[in-house]
């Protein structure tokens, strides 16, 4: 009896799952907006660092589907990139894809902020590479 009940529950779970997706699609944008703001706050604390890929994937889908959310998504991305620091490079292709979809965002300062954060990180990476090469005794051609 327990096995049969579990199987029946699994079927109901699938029905519930598709119903959940339908409900999510009907979710007002104001709720998505607030959720993304909260994600940005979590990014600031650094608590979300280990879950960056789980955060980026839904943001990528939302930015494509809801242009009105692009500003708040870009804010969250900037915060996440700042928090990730050097680890940002692992996610750079995904993040760049999201940011490219945000090029039409009304608040252009968000795009400038993102570019500034990324260029600062890239400069830091280049400086560390030079230091590592210098410590290893290698000479960098063209410098």
N, C-alpha and C positions, 0 to 999 in steps of 0.2 A: 504494500500500500504506500509506503514511504517513497519507493522508487517511482511509482506511477504519479504520485502527487508532485514530485520534483520535475518530472517531464512536463506535466501540465503547466506547472509554474513557469518552466522555461519558455513554453509557447506563449504564455501570457506576457512574459517579459519582452519577447520580441514584438508583440503587438504594442505593448506599452512604449517600447523604444521608438517605433515608427511614429507613434502618437507624440512622443517627446520631441522628435525632430520637427513635426508639424507645428507644435506649440512654440518651439524655438524660432521657427520661421515667422511666426505671427508676433513675436516679441517686439514691443515698441522700441524704436531706436533710442529713446531716452534711457531705457534700461541697459542696452548695449553700451551706450555712452558712459554710463556710470560704472559698469563692469570694467570697461577699459581704463577708466580713471583709477579704479581700485587696483588693477593690475600694475599701473604706473607707480602707485604708492608701494605696492609689494616689491617692485623692482628696486625702488630706492633703499629698501631695507636689506636687500641682498638675499632675502629668503627665497627668491624665485630663481636664482642663478642656476641651480641644478635642474630646473625645469624649463629652461629657455626654449628648447625645441618644442615643447608642449604649448608654450605661449605663442610662439611665432607662427605656427601652422594655422591656428584659428584667426589670428590677426591678418594673415595673408588672404584668407578667404573673405573676411569681413571687408577689408580694404577694397577688394575687387567688386563686392556686391553692393556696398553702401558708401558711395562717395561722400556723403555728409559726415561720416565718421573718420575721415582721413586725418583731420587735424588732431583729434584726440589719440588716434592710433600712432601718429607720428610723434606726439609727445611721449607716449609710452615707449616707443622704440628708442627715442633719444635717452630716456632714463635707463632702459635696459642696456643699451650700448655703453653708457657711462659706467654702469655697475659691472658689466662683464669685463671691461678693460681689455687686456690682451687676449682674453678668451673670445672676444668679439670676432676674431678672424675665422673661427670655426663656422660661425653663422653668417659671415659676410655675404655670401651669395643670396641667401634667403632674405636677409634684411635689406640688401640692395634692391631686390625685386619688389619688396613692399614699398620702399621709399620711392622707387621709380613710378609706382602707381599713385603716389601722393604728390606728384609734381604740380598738380593743379590746386593744391591746398591754398586757401585764402590767406592764411597767416604765413607769409614767406619767411618770417624769422625762424620758424620751425625747421625749414629746409636748411637755412644758414647754420642753425644750431647743430643739426645732424652733421653737416659737412665739417664744421669746426671740430666736433668731437672725433669724427673719423680721421681727419687729417692730423689731429694731435696724437691719436693712437698710432697712426702710421709713422709719424716722426719718431715716436718713442720706440717703436719696433725697429726702425732703421738705426737709431742710435745704439740700441742694444746689440744689433748685429755687428755694427762697427766695433763696439767694445769687445764683443766675443772674438771677432777676427783679430783684433789687436792683441788680445790676450793669448791667442793661439799662435801668434807670430806670422800670420798670413798677411799679405799685402793685397789691398783691394785695388784692382786695375781702374784707372781713370780718376783717382782721387789724390 
